[in-house]
Amino acid sequence: HHIRDTTDVSYPSDTYYPLAGTRAKVRSNGATLMARYKFNENFSIYGGLRVLRTSGHVNLNTPRFTYGLQTDSETDLGWLAGVAYEIPEYAVRVALTYTSPIDHDFGARDTFVGDTRFTTTIPKSVQLEFQTGIAPDWLAFGSIRWVEWSKFDINPPAYNMLTGGPLVGYEDDTTTVVVGIGHKFNETWSGAVLFGYETAMDGYSSNLGPPNGRRSIGLAGTYTHGPMKVTAGLSYLDMRDSETNIGGAYTATFNQKGLLAAMKVGYAF
């Protein structure tokens, strides 16, 4: 299982916002290798290793100073483990998964001190997934995922010494809930509608990551051909209003909406 994630924040230089011209990007590539052991048709356990490679850079313009940071690419290991209970004849499945934190010990260069080092923790998470048949060819499903974002920050020492805080940091953890209903039209095609909700954090949001909680609705379709399964989906995201500040002197409120498209290809053997 491979995941590629990019976070890109940019403030246009032709605005009156004090951070005009600021830009930051984080790139992350992850791969997971998993195995499962079935005790019987109902109970199973599973686990595996996660490999995560991450890098980032930022050019920050503030009313008081400018700051630049470029990290090396760091590759580190984590793990996950879980337990599942199934009743195949009723399409019932419940799975609980724990994913460990991953510590990146970054080497970096910044505009204040040159070569520097700092550690960033990619937070741990716990996810509960469930599904059940509710009628012939109809399925209800969902998940609840908790992520310990309060343990995450990007905190170069020189930047912290000047400002008294991290470059990026969050005060609270988040919980994300997704529920949906799926229908199998025939042996080839199936579809689903999904609703999502993510809790907001207290306090100010980060200027380099202003989204804070969201609601969503989405549609997905799956095409199955033998051992191959292709799923595509489109979601509408309604982000909660979030407020940022710069040294207490400047505040701004962000309101964001958007579309998210995704595709997954699977092959069973």
C-alpha positions, 0 to 999 in steps of 0.5 A: 500500500503506497501513499503520496501526500503533498501539503502546499501553502501559498500567500499571493504577493499582491495581497495586503495580508502581512504574510504576502509572499509566504510559501511552504511545501511538505512532501511525504511518501509512505509505503505499508507492508501488511500481513494477516493471520486468521484464527477462523472465519470470524477472528483475525489479527494483522500488522505490518511496517510503515516506511515514510520519507518526508521533506519540506521547505518554507519561505516565511515573510512577516512584518518583523522578519523573513525566514527560510528553511529547507530540510533534508529528506528523511526516511524512517520506520513505524508500524501498525497492528490491529484486530478484526471480527467478521460474520461473512454471511451478513457482510459484517466486519469490525476492525480496530487499527493502531498506527505508531508515531514516526520520528523524523530527525531532520537535518536542515538549513535555515536563514538564521543559523545555517545548518540545524537539526530538529525532530518532528513526530508524525503522530500516532492514530487509532481507527475503528472501521465497521460495515454491515449488510442492511438489505440485499445488495445494500451495505452500511459502513463507516469509520472513526479515526483519532490522530494525536496532532497535539504531539506534532510540530515543526520547531527549528531551534533558532525560530523558536528562540526568536518567536517563542513557539514552533513554526507549525504546531497544533493544540488539540487532537482530531477525530474524523467520522465517516459514514456511508451507504453502498449499493451493488448494482450488479457483479461489475458496478457498485456505488456509495454515498459518504458523509464526513465530519472532523472536529475542530481544534481550539485556539488559533490555527497555524498560518501555514496550515489554516484549515481546522475541521470540516464537513464533507459529502461524497460519491464513489463508484467501483468497477470490478473485473475478476481480481481487479477493482477500480474505485473513483470518488468525488467529495465536496469539502466545507471547511470550518471557519478558522482564525490565525494571528501574527504576534497578536497584532494581526488576525485573519479568518479563513473560510474554505470550500473545495472538491477532492477527487481520488482513485484507487486500483486494487488487485486480489490474488 
